[in-house]
Amino acid sequence: MTSPAQTSPRTGLLPSPYFFVRVLEVGADATPQSVAEQVELAVENWAPFPLNQVFFGHHWKPGGRRAVVFAAYRRRFTDEMLSDWQTADWVAPEFAPYLGLPAQAGQTLALTTIHGVAVIHWSEGNELPTRIVTRPFPEDADDAAKAAVAEEAIKAVGGTVHLLEASGIPNWASEPGASEWEFAIGDQKVSYSRAELDRMDVRDRGDLAALRKGRARDQLLWRVFVASLIFILGAAIAHGAFFGLMRWEQGREARLAKRAPEIESINRSNELATRIEELATRKLLPFEMIDAVRQNKPASIVFRSVTAQAPGRIEINASTPVAADLPQYRSVLVANPKVAQAEFLDQNSRDRVTSFRLQVTFKPNAFDQGGAQ
């Protein structure tokens, strides 16, 4: 699929001599609709053919007092020319781009093309032309013959004060789809609104509406296609990024797994260093811890062995013939302000003697001079 937009508007500029041109006076309060109706009635009166056998258009600016009307017999155009109109953005006479040219009072423009000459005259400045005359060139006309035709056309508009000469067709200065289209005419630019161009377009109004509707549909489909393409491209980029992230994560995990033994060795070394530092800087104080757990101990409980596991923690293997004393001893330890936690583990009763393992964790700084009791 290719974009329906083009690098420049496609125009069908038709030979000026094919058209007869009239200037229609309209009211200053006229509307586009009323002007269109007056133009249609005028063409029907002027043309020697039925209205459905005529291509016509007009140029009028809101608030203006006149409209330039141009019409041509349909049969002057070949089927090949008509088929080209189906893809054109605008179809109008060759002189149509010059109708909006800013002009002085008494100015005349002579437009020469291979088909003939069109002479446009402005009797008032900054208004639409007051008269337009078109003349074809005779077959095999030389430069002198063409100059004579142009001279006769200039006289037909009543002469001139300021004569400008132009040849060929102007260049577009804007892209299709813009709110205003511009023609570059020499060092000047003449702009027309989309509505003005529509009024100058000579194609059948029904066919023109169908063509514009089709172009609007094609433009919408193109935009949907581009949006879909961008979405697919974005999804592909996101998928690639996600896949790349997964590969990176897998590689990172593989590197971590490969270094796991090294990391574990470092952790063990850190733990050992921390243990050594604790042993070097803090005393185990086993007797102080034993004295703390012996306070208010029931007499039936006998300590069999004592192990100072770390600063602030002690483990005792003990036994008692009176199992009922264990809850009382637990309460005593919990109430001790130096004890953070007391756990009675591996309780076992045999021959009426209960053995157990006691783990006591003391609060930090419990045996500092300020914390001793």
Buried (B, 14 or more C-beta within 10 A) or exposed (E): EEEBEEEEBBBBBBBBBBBBBBBBEBEEEBEEEEBBEBBBEBBBEBBEBEEEEBBBBBBBBEEBBBBBBBBBBBEEBEEEEBEBBEEBBBBBBBBBBBBBBEBEEBBBBBBBBEBBBBBBBBBBEEBBBBBBBBBBBEEEBEEEEBEEBBEEBBEBBEEBEEBBEBEEBBEBBBEBBEEEBBBBBEEEEBBBEEEBBBBBBBBBEEEBEEBEEEBEEBBEEBEEEEEEEEEEEEEEEEEEEEEEEEEEEEEEEEEEEEEEEEEEEEEEEEEEEEEEEEEEEEEBBEEBBBEBBEEEBEEBBEBEEBEBEEBBBBBBBBBBEBBEBBEBBBEBBEEBEBBBEBEBEEEEEEEEEBBBBBBBBBBEEBBEEEEEE
